[in-house]
């Protein structure tokens, strides 16, 4: 299971910190799947998260619809955009995108 790999990786502390940030938002629940750990609320998926060789990645499921004032999202797909975090978490940036993802879910855009 990916969650087990994440909590045993070199970036497990970063993963646990990021997990706490996500779960601090009202109504977000964590689902541990075989290939990824996902975060959602009663309106649907918010993002997934996993450790990488350089840190952690958040994959925002509706990232293509999000404003990117920090220029931090990567990807060219129809829906998902990725936010990478290396070293210390940038809480301002993470919370900016998480709040947008929650808002997009609530509006069903």
C-alpha positions, 0 to 999 in steps of 0.5 A: 500500500502506498501509505505504508511506503510513504511513512517509511520513506526518507520524507516521512516527516514531511508527509506526516506534516502535510497530512496534518495540514490537509486533515486540519481543514473541516470535513476532509477525510483520508482514504488509503488506497493501494497506489495513492492516499487521497483526501476528499470531503462530502462534495468529492475528491480534493487531492492525493498525496505521496512521497517522491524521491525529492519530497512530496507531491500533492495532485489536485484533482481539479487543478486545471481549474484553479488560479495559480497565483504562486505559479507552483502548479505543474502539469498539462493534463485535462484535470490534475495539477501537481504541487511539489514540496521539497524541504520545509512545507510552504503552508501559505501555498498549500493552504491557498490551493487546498482552499481553492480545491474545497471551493471548487468541489462545493460549487461543482464546477 
